Amino acid sequence: MPFDLHPTIDVLVTCGRDGTARVWDMRTKACIHTLTGHNNTVADIRCQAAEPQVITGSHDSTIRLWDLAAGKSRVTLTNHKKSVRALTLHPKQYNQVVHGDKVKKPTSKRSFKRENKNRPMEMSSKRPVRLSKESDPAKKKMTRDPRFDDLSGEYNESYFKSNYSFLYDIKSREKEKIKKTMKKEKDPEKKVELKMLYNRMTAQFPLTEFQLDKMVDELDMDGDGEVDFSKLEKMFENYLQAKGYSGGE
């Protein structure tokens, strides 16, 4: 249970579940007073040098101010609706309320009126500085979309293909991986899904520009610049069949 030592007298005040608070002499270890009056457990206690020297809070929803010399209750505060479990004292306001100390009123503002018309007027050094209305407001941060901004330049297809040709290599490796998985797959439904995925990837990237140029060079073996496009079409169909792509599927 909580207890508190008196700040100026050698006494200890303890709380009890029997609804009492006991005052003990620290030198003789004897109980001086038994403070009775609460109807339930005394939850917290505070001691101070000023009167009242002992204040208790209880589960009976009351606060009692005690006369330590007489061991009797002086005032009972009954505004709480439930248990009073903790107490604390304001360092300044409590003494002002109990002892009637007058609160110091703020001094009146100094008057800057001239004693006579020939004297200069005194100006306060604490006068606030007026903000200028012409100050520049904070500039908003502008975001730009590179798709619609002239600063990003124009789209160059050949430059894009030369710099991002590695994407075709990645796609080709993914297609080969899917093809190997499709051969190993035994579940017919999953095999159909892999087949559809493979066909879709083939339709998106059927041939790279490098592969087309290579095919044209193979068809133009004599180097005269003339290509039989019927052979090219047939070669293209064979390529799609080899990759497992069929328009009917």
MIDOSE-1310 file (N, C-alpha, C; in nm, 2 decimals, decimal comma, always signed):
residues 249
mpfd	+0,08/-0,12/+0,00/+0,00/+0,00/+0,00/+0,09/+0,13/+0,00; +0,04/+0,24/-0,05/+0,12/+0,36/-0,05/+0,14/+0,42/+0,09; +0,25/+0,49/+0,10/+0,29/+0,56/+0,22/+0,36/+0,69/+0,18; +0,38/+0,78/+0,28/+0,45/+0,90/+0,25/+0,52/+0,95/+0,38
lhpt	+0,64/+1,01/+0,36/+0,71/+1,06/+0,48/+0,68/+1,21/+0,49; +0,67/+1,26/+0,61/+0,65/+1,40/+0,63/+0,78/+1,48/+0,60; +0,77/+1,59/+0,53/+0,89/+1,66/+0,49/+0,97/+1,73/+0,60; +0,90/+1,76/+0,71/+0,97/+1,83/+0,82/+0,97/+1,76/+0,95
idvl	+0,87/+1,66/+0,97/+0,86/+1,59/+1,10/+0,90/+1,45/+1,08; +0,96/+1,38/+1,18/+1,00/+1,24/+1,16/+0,88/+1,15/+1,18; +0,78/+1,16/+1,09/+0,67/+1,07/+1,10/+0,65/+1,01/+0,96; +0,59/+0,89/+0,96/+0,55/+0,81/+0,84/+0,40/+0,79/+0,84
vtcg	+0,33/+0,82/+0,73/+0,19/+0,79/+0,72/+0,17/+0,69/+0,62; +0,09/+0,58/+0,66/+0,06/+0,47/+0,57/-0,09/+0,45/+0,55; -0,12/+0,39/+0,43/-0,26/+0,36/+0,40/-0,29/+0,22/+0,44; -0,42/+0,20/+0,45/-0,47/+0,06/+0,49/-0,60/+0,03/+0,41
rdgt	-0,61/-0,10/+0,39/-0,74/-0,15/+0,33/-0,86/-0,15/+0,42; -0,83/-0,13/+0,55/-0,94/-0,12/+0,65/-1,00/+0,02/+0,65; -0,97/+0,11/+0,56/-1,02/+0,24/+0,55/-0,96/+0,34/+0,65; -0,84/+0,30/+0,70/-0,77/+0,39/+0,79/-0,63/+0,43/+0,74
arvw	-0,58/+0,54/+0,79/-0,44/+0,58/+0,77/-0,37/+0,59/+0,90; -0,25/+0,54/+0,92/-0,18/+0,54/+1,04/-0,06/+0,63/+1,04; -0,04/+0,70/+1,15/+0,08/+0,79/+1,16/+0,17/+0,73/+1,26; +0,30/+0,71/+1,21/+0,40/+0,64/+1,29/+0,52/+0,73/+1,32
dmrt	+0,57/+0,72/+1,44/+0,69/+0,79/+1,49/+0,81/+0,71/+1,44; +0,89/+0,78/+1,36/+1,01/+0,71/+1,30/+1,11/+0,68/+1,41; +1,11/+0,76/+1,52/+1,22/+0,73/+1,62/+1,18/+0,62/+1,72; +1,05/+0,62/+1,76/+1,01/+0,52/+1,86/+0,94/+0,40/+1,79
kaci	+0,91/+0,41/+1,66/+0,84/+0,30/+1,59/+0,70/+0,28/+1,64; +0,64/+0,38/+1,71/+0,51/+0,36/+1,77/+0,40/+0,44/+1,68; +0,28/+0,39/+1,69/+0,17/+0,45/+1,61/+0,11/+0,56/+1,69; +0,12/+0,68/+1,64/+0,08/+0,80/+1,71/-0,08/+0,82/+1,69
htlt	-0,12/+0,82/+1,57/-0,26/+0,84/+1,54/-0,31/+0,73/+1,44; -0,44/+0,70/+1,45/-0,51/+0,62/+1,35/-0,62/+0,71/+1,29; -0,60/+0,75/+1,17/-0,70/+0,84/+1,10/-0,81/+0,76/+1,05; -0,93/+0,77/+1,11/-1,05/+0,69/+1,07/-1,15/+0,79/+1,02
ghnn	-1,23/+0,74/+0,92/-1,33/+0,82/+0,86/-1,37/+0,77/+0,72; -1,28/+0,71/+0,65/-1,31/+0,65/+0,52/-1,39/+0,52/+0,53; -1,47/+0,49/+0,44/-1,55/+0,37/+0,44/-1,50/+0,26/+0,35; -1,38/+0,29/+0,29/-1,32/+0,18/+0,20/-1,17/+0,20/+0,20
tvad	-1,10/+0,13/+0,12/-0,96/+0,13/+0,12/-0,90/+0,27/+0,09; -0,80/+0,31/+0,17/-0,73/+0,43/+0,14/-0,63/+0,41/+0,03; -0,64/+0,47/-0,08/-0,56/+0,43/-0,20/-0,43/+0,51/-0,21; -0,43/+0,64/-0,16/-0,32/+0,72/-0,18/-0,31/+0,83/-0,06
ircq	-0,19/+0,88/-0,04/-0,18/+0,97/+0,07/-0,07/+1,07/+0,04; -0,08/+1,20/+0,08/+0,02/+1,30/+0,06/+0,05/+1,37/+0,19; +0,17/+1,40/+0,22/+0,21/+1,48/+0,34/+0,28/+1,61/+0,30; +0,26/+1,72/+0,37/+0,33/+1,84/+0,34/+0,35/+1,92/+0,47
aaep	+0,43/+2,02/+0,47/+0,46/+2,10/+0,58/+0,35/+2,20/+0,62; +0,28/+2,25/+0,52/+0,17/+2,34/+0,54/+0,04/+2,26/+0,58; -0,05/+2,34/+0,64/-0,18/+2,28/+0,68/-0,27/+2,27/+0,56; -0,35/+2,17/+0,54/-0,35/+2,04/+0,62/-0,23/+1,96/+0,59
qvit	-0,17/+1,90/+0,69/-0,04/+1,83/+0,67/-0,06/+1,69/+0,61; -0,18/+1,63/+0,61/-0,20/+1,50/+0,56/-0,33/+1,51/+0,47; -0,32/+1,45/+0,35/-0,44/+1,44/+0,26/-0,45/+1,30/+0,21; -0,57/+1,24/+0,22/-0,59/+1,10/+0,18/-0,70/+1,09/+0,07
gshd	-0,68/+0,99/-0,02/-0,78/+0,96/-0,12/-0,82/+0,81/-0,10; -0,95/+0,79/-0,12/-1,00/+0,65/-0,09/-1,09/+0,60/-0,20; -1,12/+0,47/-0,19/-1,21/+0,40/-0,29/-1,35/+0,44/-0,26; -1,38/+0,51/-0,15/-1,52/+0,55/-0,12/-1,55/+0,68/-0,19
stir	-1,47/+0,72/-0,29/-1,49/+0,84/-0,37/-1,47/+0,97/-0,30; -1,40/+0,97/-0,19/-1,38/+1,10/-0,11/-1,24/+1,13/-0,09; -1,21/+1,25/-0,06/-1,07/+1,30/-0,03/-1,09/+1,37/+0,11; -1,00/+1,34/+0,20/-1,01/+1,40/+0,34/-0,88/+1,47/+0,37
lwdl	-0,90/+1,59/+0,43/-0,79/+1,67/+0,48/-0,78/+1,66/+0,63; -0,66/+1,62/+0,68/-0,65/+1,58/+0,82/-0,57/+1,68/+0,90; -0,61/+1,70/+1,03/-0,53/+1,78/+1,13/-0,43/+1,68/+1,19; -0,31/+1,69/+1,16/-0,21/+1,59/+1,21/-0,19/+1,60/+1,36
aagk	-0,20/+1,71/+1,42/-0,18/+1,73/+1,57/-0,30/+1,66/+1,64; -0,42/+1,68/+1,59/-0,54/+1,63/+1,66/-0,57/+1,49/+1,61; -0,53/+1,45/+1,49/-0,56/+1,32/+1,44/-0,70/+1,31/+1,39; -0,76/+1,42/+1,35/-0,90/+1,42/+1,31/-0,92/+1,48/+1,17
srvt	-1,03/+1,45/+1,10/-1,06/+1,50/+0,97/-1,11/+1,64/+0,98; -1,06/+1,73/+0,89/-1,10/+1,87/+0,89/-1,20/+1,89/+0,78; -1,17/+1,84/+0,66/-1,26/+1,87/+0,54/-1,27/+1,74/+0,47; -1,39/+1,71/+0,41/-1,41/+1,60/+0,32/-1,46/+1,65/+0,19
ltnh	-1,39/+1,61/+0,08/-1,43/+1,65/-0,06/-1,50/+1,53/-0,12; -1,63/+1,56/-0,17/-1,71/+1,44/-0,21/-1,76/+1,46/-0,36; -1,69/+1,53/-0,44/-1,73/+1,55/-0,58/-1,70/+1,44/-0,67; -1,62/+1,35/-0,63/-1,58/+1,23/-0,72/-1,69/+1,13/-0,73
kksv	-1,71/+1,07/-0,85/-1,81/+0,97/-0,87/-1,76/+0,83/-0,85; -1,63/+0,81/-0,86/-1,57/+0,68/-0,84/-1,45/+0,69/-0,75; -1,37/+0,58/-0,74/-1,26/+0,57/-0,65/-1,15/+0,68/-0,68; -1,09/+0,73/-0,58/-0,98/+0,83/-0,59/-0,86/+0,74/-0,57
ralt	-0,78/+0,72/-0,67/-0,67/+0,63/-0,67/-0,53/+0,70/-0,66; -0,53/+0,83/-0,69/-0,40/+0,90/-0,68/-0,42/+1,04/-0,65; -0,33/+1,11/-0,58/-0,33/+1,24/-0,54/-0,20/+1,31/-0,58; -0,21/+1,44/-0,61/-0,10/+1,52/-0,64/-0,13/+1,67/-0,60
lhpk	-0,03/+1,75/-0,56/-0,05/+1,88/-0,52/+0,02/+1,98/-0,62; -0,05/+2,08/-0,66/+0,00/+2,18/-0,74/+0,10/+2,27/-0,66; +0,22/+2,29/-0,71/+0,33/+2,36/-0,63/+0,29/+2,50/-0,59; +0,21/+2,57/-0,67/+0,18/+2,71/-0,65/+0,03/+2,73/-0,61
qynq	-0,06/+2,68/-0,69/-0,20/+2,71/-0,68/-0,25/+2,66/-0,55; -0,20/+2,54/-0,50/-0,25/+2,49/-0,37/-0,23/+2,59/-0,26; -0,11/+2,64/-0,24/-0,08/+2,73/-0,14/-0,16/+2,86/-0,15; -0,19/+2,91/-0,27/-0,26/+3,03/-0,29/-0,41/+3,01/-0,25
vvhg	-0,46/+2,89/-0,28/-0,60/+2,86/-0,24/-0,62/+2,84/-0,09; -0,52/+2,76/-0,03/-0,53/+2,72/+0,11/-0,50/+2,84/+0,20; -0,39/+2,91/+0,17/-0,34/+3,02/+0,26/-0,39/+3,16/+0,22; -0,46/+3,17/+0,10/-0,52/+3,29/+0,06/-0,41/+3,39/+0,01
dkvk	-0,31/+3,33/-0,05/-0,21/+3,42/-0,11/-0,27/+3,49/-0,24; -0,24/+3,62/-0,24/-0,30/+3,69/-0,36/-0,22/+3,66/-0,48; -0,29/+3,64/-0,59/-0,23/+3,62/-0,72/-0,18/+3,75/-0,77; -0,05/+3,76/-0,81/+0,00/+3,88/-0,86/-0,05/+3,91/-0,99
kpts	-0,11/+4,03/-1,00/-0,17/+4,07/-1,13/-0,06/+4,13/-1,22; -0,07/+4,11/-1,34/+0,03/+4,17/-1,43/+0,03/+4,32/-1,43; +0,15/+4,37/-1,43/+0,16/+4,52/-1,43/+0,10/+4,58/-1,55; +0,05/+4,70/-1,54/-0,01/+4,77/-1,65/+0,10/+4,80/-1,75
krsf	+0,06/+4,82/-1,88/+0,16/+4,85/-1,98/+0,21/+4,99/-1,96; +0,33/+5,01/-2,00/+0,40/+5,14/-1,98/+0,34/+5,23/-2,08; +0,31/+5,35/-2,03/+0,26/+5,45/-2,12/+0,37/+5,53/-2,19; +0,36/+5,55/-2,31/+0,47/+5,62/-2,39/+0,42/+5,76/-2,42
kren	+0,33/+5,82/-2,34/+0,29/+5,95/-2,36/+0,40/+6,05/-2,32; +0,42/+6,16/-2,40/+0,52/+6,26/-2,38/+0,47/+6,35/-2,26; +0,57/+6,38/-2,18/+0,55/+6,47/-2,06/+0,50/+6,61/-2,11; +0,56/+6,66/-2,22/+0,52/+6,78/-2,28/+0,54/+6,77/-2,43
knrp	+0,48/+6,87/-2,50/+0,48/+6,86/-2,65/+0,62/+6,88/-2,71; +0,71/+6,93/-2,63/+0,85/+6,96/-2,69/+0,94/+6,84/-2,68; +0,90/+6,74/-2,60/+0,99/+6,62/-2,59/+0,96/+6,52/-2,70; +1,06/+6,44/-2,75/+1,04/+6,34/-2,85/+0,96/+6,23/-2,79
mems	+0,88/+6,16/-2,88/+0,80/+6,05/-2,83/+0,88/+5,93/-2,82; +0,87/+5,85/-2,71/+0,94/+5,73/-2,69/+0,87/+5,62/-2,76; +0,95/+5,54/-2,83/+0,90/+5,42/-2,90/+0,95/+5,29/-2,84; +0,86/+5,19/-2,83/+0,90/+5,07/-2,77/+0,99/+4,99/-2,86
skrp	+1,09/+4,93/-2,80/+1,18/+4,85/-2,88/+1,12/+4,71/-2,91; +1,01/+4,68/-2,85/+0,94/+4,55/-2,87/+0,83/+4,56/-2,97; +0,82/+4,66/-3,04/+0,72/+4,68/-3,14/+0,74/+4,58/-3,25; +0,63/+4,50/-3,29/+0,65/+4,39/-3,39/+0,68/+4,46/-3,53
vrls	+0,76/+4,39/-3,60/+0,80/+4,43/-3,74/+0,69/+4,39/-3,83; +0,64/+4,48/-3,91/+0,54/+4,46/-4,01/+0,59/+4,38/-4,13; +0,53/+4,27/-4,16/+0,57/+4,19/-4,28/+0,53/+4,26/-4,41; +0,63/+4,26/-4,50/+0,60/+4,32/-4,63/+0,50/+4,24/-4,71
kesd	+0,41/+4,31/-4,77/+0,31/+4,24/-4,86/+0,36/+4,20/-4,99; +0,48/+4,26/-5,03/+0,54/+4,24/-5,16/+0,63/+4,12/-5,16; +0,64/+4,05/-5,05/+0,73/+3,94/-5,04/+0,68/+3,83/-5,14; +0,78/+3,76/-5,20/+0,75/+3,66/-5,30/+0,69/+3,54/-5,23
pakk	+0,58/+3,49/-5,28/+0,53/+3,36/-5,22/+0,62/+3,24/-5,26; +0,60/+3,14/-5,19/+0,68/+3,02/-5,22/+0,64/+2,96/-5,35; +0,73/+2,93/-5,44/+0,70/+2,88/-5,57/+0,66/+2,73/-5,56; +0,56/+2,70/-5,63/+0,51/+2,56/-5,63/+0,60/+2,48/-5,72
kmtr	+0,62/+2,36/-5,67/+0,70/+2,26/-5,74/+0,62/+2,20/-5,85; +0,68/+2,22/-5,97/+0,61/+2,17/-6,09/+0,66/+2,04/-6,13; +0,57/+1,94/-6,16/+0,61/+1,81/-6,20/+0,58/+1,80/-6,35; +0,67/+1,73/-6,42/+0,65/+1,72/-6,56/+0,65/+1,57/-6,60
dprf	+0,57/+1,55/-6,70/+0,55/+1,42/-6,76/+0,64/+1,40/-6,88; +0,74/+1,32/-6,88/+0,83/+1,31/-7,00/+0,76/+1,26/-7,13; +0,64/+1,21/-7,12/+0,57/+1,17/-7,24/+0,52/+1,28/-7,32; +0,49/+1,39/-7,25/+0,43/+1,51/-7,31/+0,51/+1,64/-7,30
ddls	+0,64/+1,62/-7,26/+0,72/+1,74/-7,24/+0,82/+1,75/-7,36; +0,83/+1,87/-7,41/+0,93/+1,89/-7,52/+1,07/+1,87/-7,48; +1,10/+1,89/-7,35/+1,24/+1,88/-7,30/+1,29/+1,74/-7,31; +1,20/+1,64/-7,32/+1,24/+1,50/-7,32/+1,28/+1,46/-7,46
geyn	+1,26/+1,54/-7,56/+1,30/+1,50/-7,70/+1,19/+1,42/-7,77; +1,22/+1,38/-7,89/+1,13/+1,30/-7,97/+1,17/+1,15/-7,97; +1,07/+1,07/-7,99/+1,10/+0,92/-7,99/+1,17/+0,88/-8,11; +1,29/+0,81/-8,09/+1,37/+0,76/-8,20/+1,36/+0,61/-8,20
esyf	+1,30/+0,55/-8,30/+1,28/+0,40/-8,29/+1,41/+0,33/-8,31; +1,49/+0,37/-8,40/+1,62/+0,30/-8,42/+1,71/+0,31/-8,30; +1,71/+0,43/-8,24/+1,79/+0,45/-8,12/+1,74/+0,36/-8,00; +1,61/+0,35/-7,99/+1,55/+0,27/-7,89/+1,58/+0,12/-7,91
ksny	+1,57/+0,07/-8,03/+1,60/-0,07/-8,06/+1,75/-0,10/-8,03; +1,84/-0,01/-8,07/+1,98/-0,03/-8,05/+2,02/-0,04/-7,90; +1,95/+0,04/-7,82/+1,98/+0,05/-7,68/+1,91/-0,05/-7,59; +1,79/-0,09/-7,64/+1,71/-0,18/-7,56/+1,69/-0,32/-7,63
sfly	+1,79/-0,36/-7,71/+1,78/-0,49/-7,78/+1,79/-0,60/-7,68; +1,84/-0,58/-7,56/+1,86/-0,68/-7,47/+1,72/-0,74/-7,42; +1,61/-0,65/-7,44/+1,48/-0,70/-7,40/+1,44/-0,82/-7,48; +1,48/-0,82/-7,61/+1,44/-0,93/-7,70/+1,52/-1,06/-7,65
diks	+1,64/-1,04/-7,61/+1,72/-1,16/-7,56/+1,65/-1,21/-7,43; +1,60/-1,12/-7,34/+1,54/-1,17/-7,22/+1,41/-1,25/-7,26; +1,33/-1,19/-7,36/+1,21/-1,26/-7,40/+1,24/-1,39/-7,46; +1,34/-1,40/-7,54/+1,37/-1,53/-7,60/+1,41/-1,64/-7,50
reke	+1,49/-1,59/-7,39/+1,52/-1,69/-7,29/+1,40/-1,73/-7,21; +1,31/-1,64/-7,18/+1,18/-1,67/-7,12/+1,10/-1,77/-7,20; +1,10/-1,75/-7,33/+1,02/-1,84/-7,42/+1,08/-1,98/-7,41; +1,21/-1,99/-7,42/+1,28/-2,12/-7,41/+1,25/-2,19/-7,28
kikk	+1,25/-2,11/-7,17/+1,22/-2,17/-7,04/+1,08/-2,22/-7,04; +0,98/-2,15/-7,09/+0,84/-2,19/-7,09/+0,83/-2,31/-7,18; +0,90/-2,32/-7,29/+0,89/-2,43/-7,38/+0,94/-2,56/-7,31; +1,05/-2,55/-7,24/+1,10/-2,67/-7,17/+1,01/-2,71/-7,06
tmkk	+0,95/-2,61/-6,99/+0,85/-2,65/-6,88/+0,73/-2,71/-6,94; +0,69/-2,67/-7,06/+0,57/-2,72/-7,13/+0,59/-2,87/-7,17; +0,72/-2,90/-7,21/+0,75/-3,04/-7,25/+0,75/-3,13/-7,13; +0,79/-3,08/-7,01/+0,79/-3,16/-6,89/+0,66/-3,17/-6,82
ekdp	+0,57/-3,08/-6,84/+0,44/-3,07/-6,77/+0,35/-3,19/-6,82; +0,29/-3,26/-6,72/+0,21/-3,37/-6,75/+0,06/-3,34/-6,73; +0,03/-3,23/-6,66/-0,11/-3,19/-6,64/-0,16/-3,13/-6,77; -0,27/-3,18/-6,83/-0,31/-3,12/-6,96/-0,36/-2,98/-6,95
ekkv	-0,43/-2,94/-6,84/-0,48/-2,80/-6,82/-0,36/-2,71/-6,81; -0,26/-2,74/-6,73/-0,15/-2,65/-6,72/-0,07/-2,64/-6,85; -0,07/-2,75/-6,92/+0,01/-2,75/-7,05/-0,06/-2,66/-7,15; -0,20/-2,66/-7,15/-0,27/-2,57/-7,23/-0,24/-2,42/-7,19
elkm	-0,23/-2,39/-7,06/-0,20/-2,26/-7,02/-0,07/-2,21/-7,06; +0,03/-2,31/-7,05/+0,17/-2,27/-7,09/+0,17/-2,25/-7,24; +0,10/-2,33/-7,32/+0,09/-2,32/-7,46/+0,04/-2,18/-7,50; -0,07/-2,14/-7,44/-0,13/-2,01/-7,47/-0,03/-1,90/-7,43
lynr	+0,04/-1,91/-7,32/+0,14/-1,81/-7,28/+0,25/-1,80/-7,38; +0,30/-1,92/-7,43/+0,40/-1,92/-7,53/+0,36/-1,86/-7,66; +0,24/-1,89/-7,70/+0,19/-1,83/-7,83/+0,17/-1,68/-7,82; +0,13/-1,63/-7,70/+0,11/-1,49/-7,68/+0,25/-1,42/-7,69
mtaq	+0,35/-1,48/-7,62/+0,48/-1,41/-7,63/+0,54/-1,42/-7,77; +0,51/-1,52/-7,84/+0,56/-1,53/-7,98/+0,49/-1,43/-8,07; +0,36/-1,40/-8,04/+0,29/-1,30/-8,12/+0,34/-1,16/-8,09; +0,38/-1,14/-7,96/+0,43/-1,00/-7,93/+0,57/-0,98/-7,98
fplt	+0,66/-1,08/-7,98/+0,79/-1,07/-8,04/+0,82/-1,18/-8,13; +0,76/-1,18/-8,25/+0,78/-1,29/-8,35/+0,92/-1,30/-8,40; +0,97/-1,19/-8,44/+1,11/-1,18/-8,49/+1,17/-1,05/-8,46; +1,30/-1,05/-8,43/+1,37/-0,93/-8,40/+1,43/-0,88/-8,54
efql	+1,46/-0,75/-8,54/+1,52/-0,69/-8,66/+1,64/-0,76/-8,70; +1,73/-0,80/-8,61/+1,85/-0,87/-8,64/+1,82/-1,00/-8,71; +1,72/-1,07/-8,66/+1,68/-1,20/-8,72/+1,63/-1,19/-8,86; +1,55/-1,08/-8,88/+1,50/-1,06/-9,02/+1,61/-1,03/-9,11
dkmv	+1,70/-0,94/-9,07/+1,82/-0,91/-9,16/+1,90/-1,04/-9,19; +1,91/-1,12/-9,09/+1,99/-1,25/-9,11/+1,92/-1,34/-9,21; +1,78/-1,34/-9,20/+1,71/-1,42/-9,30/+1,72/-1,37/-9,44; +1,71/-1,23/-9,45/+1,73/-1,17/-9,58/+1,86/-1,20/-9,64
deld	+1,97/-1,19/-9,56/+2,10/-1,22/-9,61/+2,12/-1,37/-9,66; +2,05/-1,46/-9,59/+2,05/-1,60/-9,63/+1,98/-1,62/-9,76; +1,87/-1,55/-9,78/+1,80/-1,56/-9,91/+1,87/-1,50/-10,03; +1,95/-1,40/-10,00/+2,02/-1,33/-10,10/+2,17/-1,38/-10,10
mdgd	+2,18/-1,50/-10,14/+2,32/-1,56/-10,14/+2,41/-1,51/-10,25; +2,35/-1,47/-10,36/+2,44/-1,42/-10,47/+2,48/-1,28/-10,46; +2,41/-1,21/-10,37/+2,45/-1,07/-10,34/+2,40/-0,97/-10,44; +2,30/-1,00/-10,52/+2,25/-0,90/-10,62/+2,14/-0,81/-10,56
gevd	+2,10/-0,84/-10,44/+2,00/-0,75/-10,37/+1,86/-0,79/-10,40; +1,84/-0,90/-10,48/+1,70/-0,95/-10,51/+1,67/-1,07/-10,42; +1,55/-1,06/-10,36/+1,51/-1,17/-10,27/+1,38/-1,22/-10,32; +1,37/-1,36/-10,31/+1,25/-1,42/-10,34/+1,16/-1,42/-10,22
fskl	+1,05/-1,33/-10,22/+0,97/-1,32/-10,10/+0,88/-1,44/-10,08; +0,86/-1,52/-10,18/+0,78/-1,64/-10,15/+0,86/-1,74/-10,06; +0,99/-1,74/-10,08/+1,08/-1,82/-10,00/+1,09/-1,76/-9,86; +1,09/-1,63/-9,85/+1,09/-1,56/-9,72/+0,96/-1,59/-9,64
ekmf	+0,85/-1,59/-9,71/+0,72/-1,62/-9,64/+0,72/-1,76/-9,59; +0,77/-1,85/-9,67/+0,77/-1,99/-9,63/+0,87/-2,01/-9,51; +0,98/-1,94/-9,52/+1,08/-1,95/-9,41/+1,02/-1,90/-9,28; +0,95/-1,79/-9,29/+0,88/-1,73/-9,18/+0,78/-1,83/-9,11
enyl	+0,70/-1,90/-9,20/+0,61/-2,00/-9,15/+0,68/-2,11/-9,08; +0,79/-2,16/-9,14/+0,87/-2,26/-9,07/+0,92/-2,22/-8,94; +0,96/-2,09/-8,93/+1,01/-2,04/-8,80/+0,90/-2,05/-8,70; +0,78/-2,00/-8,73/+0,67/-2,00/-8,63/+0,64/-2,14/-8,59
qakg	+0,64/-2,24/-8,69/+0,61/-2,38/-8,65/+0,71/-2,44/-8,56; +0,84/-2,40/-8,59/+0,95/-2,45/-8,50/+0,94/-2,40/-8,36; +0,88/-2,27/-8,35/+0,87/-2,21/-8,22/+0,74/-2,26/-8,15; +0,66/-2,34/-8,22/+0,53/-2,39/-8,16/+0,42/-2,29/-8,17
ysgg	+0,42/-2,19/-8,26/+0,31/-2,10/-8,27/+0,23/-2,14/-8,39; +0,10/-2,14/-8,37/+0,00/-2,17/-8,48/-0,11/-2,08/-8,47; -0,15/-2,02/-8,58/-0,26/-1,92/-8,58/-0,39/-1,98/-8,54; -0,41/-2,11/-8,57/-0,54/-2,18/-8,54/-0,56/-2,21/-8,39
e	-0,45/-2,22/-8,31/-0,46/-2,25/-8,18/-0,49/-2,13/-8,09
